[in-house]
């Protein structure tokens, strides 16, 4: 866990198939499901959807 915090460190991976990942934190109590963000993928050089991996 991220210290004594209620937030967990997770990784989100690009859906463009490049394998690029971001590390982000999320509050599992407020967001128990897997998250999706639209972020920039520098390998694909465009914004794509990133999904939580496990």
C-alpha positions in Angstrom: 0.0 0.0 0.0 1.0 3.6 -0.3 2.2 4.2 3.2 -0.5 4.5 5.8 -3.0 5.7 3.2 -6.3 4.3 2.1 -5.2 4.5 -1.5 -3.6 1.6 -3.4 -1.0 1.8 -6.1 -2.2 0.2 -9.3 -1.0 0.0 -12.9 -3.0 1.0 -15.9 -2.0 -0.4 -19.4 -2.7 1.0 -22.8 -5.4 -0.6 -24.9 -3.5 0.3 -28.1 -1.3 -2.9 -27.7 1.9 -1.0 -27.1 2.4 -2.3 -23.6 2.9 1.2 -22.1 1.8 1.5 -18.5 1.2 4.2 -15.9 1.3 3.8 -12.1 -1.5 5.6 -10.4 -3.3 5.5 -7.0 -6.9 4.9 -6.4 -9.2 4.7 -3.4 -10.6 1.1 -3.3 -13.5 2.1 -1.0 -14.9 4.6 -3.5 -13.9 2.8 -6.7 -14.0 -1.0 -6.1 -14.3 -1.8 -9.8 -11.5 -1.6 -12.3 -10.9 1.9 -13.6 -10.3 3.3 -17.1 -8.6 6.6 -17.9 -8.0 8.3 -21.3 -4.3 9.2 -21.2 -1.5 9.9 -23.7 0.4 6.9 -25.0 3.9 8.1 -26.1 4.6 4.9 -28.1 1.3 5.3 -30.1 1.7 9.1 -30.1 -2.0 9.6 -29.3 -4.5 9.6 -26.5 -6.0 6.1 -25.8 -7.9 4.4 -23.1 -5.8 2.8 -20.3 -7.4 0.0 -18.2 -6.4 -1.3 -14.8 -4.3 -4.4 -14.8 -3.9 -7.0 -12.1 
